[in-house]
């Protein structure tokens, strides 16, 4: 069995060297795989961080929009009340204009009537002036 010992020893050494080479390669490949996995996780974490930042920005923007909507609703309510008040005032203004127009028509007709009366009075005064002159001339003649 002496002849088997050197063969077994050589096989044992070969086995050891093969094991070391395989172990070295596996260790290197495992290290590269871990680096690749870690890089992938880092990329995922960066993306998650970016998404969280974007989410917070969207939440803040949405909160501003909701606040603006609340303000706009209040402003719309105020505007509706103002429009209703303006409509009521417009009705009053239209009624006042109608009254003024009716008064203006009455005033025009009264002015025409007064002009006619003034013209009549002037003619009567002219007639009276003539009669006064006649009477004065008669009195002067006597």
C-alpha positions in Angstrom: 0.0 0.0 0.0 2.9 2.2 -0.1 2.4 3.0 -3.7 -1.1 4.4 -2.9 0.2 6.9 -0.3 2.0 9.2 -2.7 -0.9 9.1 -5.1 -3.3 9.8 -2.2 -1.1 12.6 -1.0 -0.9 14.1 -4.5 -4.6 13.8 -4.8 -5.0 15.4 -1.4 -2.7 18.3 -2.3 -4.5 18.6 -5.6 -7.8 18.6 -3.8 -6.6 21.2 -1.4 -5.3 23.5 -4.2 -8.5 23.0 -6.1 -10.5 23.8 -3.0 -8.4 26.9 -2.4 -8.8 28.1 -6.0 -12.5 27.4 -6.0 -12.9 29.0 -2.6 -10.9 32.1 -3.8 -13.0 32.4 -7.0 -16.3 31.9 -5.0 -15.1 34.4 -2.4 -14.3 36.9 -5.2 -17.6 36.3 -7.0 -19.5 36.5 -3.7 -17.7 39.8 -3.0 -18.6 41.1 -6.4 -22.2 39.9 -6.0 -22.5 41.6 -2.6 -21.1 44.9 -4.1 -23.6 44.6 -6.9 -26.5 43.9 -4.5 -25.3 46.8 -2.3 -25.2 49.1 -5.2 -28.7 48.0 -6.2 -30.0 48.6 -2.7 -28.2 52.0 -2.6 -30.0 52.9 -5.9 -33.3 51.7 -4.4 -32.7 53.8 -1.3 -31.9 56.9 -3.3 -35.0 56.4 -5.3 -37.1 55.9 -2.2 -35.6 59.0 -0.7 -36.4 61.0 -3.8 -39.9 59.6 -3.8 -40.4 60.5 -0.2 -39.2 64.1 -0.9 -41.5 64.3 -3.9 -44.4 62.9 -1.7 -43.7 65.6 1.0 -43.6 68.3 -1.7 -46.9 67.0 -3.2 -48.5 67.0 0.3 -47.3 70.6 1.0 -48.6 71.7 -2.4 -52.0 70.0 -1.8 -52.3 71.6 1.6 -51.7 75.0 -0.1 -54.3 74.2 -2.7 -56.8 73.2 -0.1 -56.1 76.4 1.8 -56.5 78.4 -1.4 -59.8 76.6 -2.1 -61.1 77.5 1.3 -60.1 81.2 0.7 -61.8 81.1 -2.7 -65.0 79.6 -1.3 -65.1 82.4 1.3 -64.4 85.0 -1.4 -67.1 83.5 -3.6 -69.6 83.6 -0.7 -68.7 87.3 -0.1 -69.0 88.0 -3.9 -72.4 86.4 -4.0 -73.6 88.5 -1.0 -72.2 91.6 -2.7 -73.9 90.8 -6.0 -77.2 90.2 -4.2 -76.8 93.6 -2.4 -76.0 95.3 -5.7 -79.0 93.7 -7.4 -81.2 95.1 -4.6 -79.6 98.5 -4.9 -80.1 98.3 -8.7 -83.8 97.7 -8.3 -84.0 100.8 -6.0 -82.0 102.8 -8.6 -84.3 101.7 -11.4 -87.3 102.6 -9.4 -85.9 106.0 -8.6 -85.1 106.6 -12.3 -88.6 105.6 -13.2 -90.0 108.1 -10.7 -87.6 110.8 -11.9 -88.6 110.1 -15.5 -92.3 110.3 -14.6 -91.6 113.5 -12.7 -89.7 114.9 -15.7 -92.6 114.2 -18.0 -94.9 115.9 -15.5 -92.5 118.8 -15.2 -92.4 119.2 -19.1 -96.1 119.2 -19.3 -96.3 121.7 -16.4 -93.6 123.9 -18.1 -95.6 123.9 -21.3 -98.7 124.8 -19.4 -96.8 127.5 -17.5 -95.4 128.9 -20.8 -98.8 129.0 -22.2 -100.1 130.8 -19.2 -97.2 133.2 -19.3 -97.9 133.9 -23.0 -101.6 134.4 -22.2 -100.7 136.8 -19.3 -98.3 138.7 -21.6 -101.0 139.2 -24.1 -103.5 140.2 -21.4 -100.9 142.6 -20.0 -100.4 144.0 -23.5 -104.1 144.5 -23.8 -104.2 146.1 -20.4 -101.3 148.4 -21.3 -103.2 149.5 -24.4 -106.3 150.2 -22.3 -104.3 152.1 -19.7 -102.8 154.2 -22.5 -106.3 154.8 -23.9 -107.5 155.8 -20.5 -104.5 158.0 -19.9 -105.0 159.7 -23.2 -108.7 160.2 -22.4 -107.8 161.6 -19.0 -105.2 163.9 -20.6 -107.8 165.1 -23.0 -110.2 166.1 -20.3 
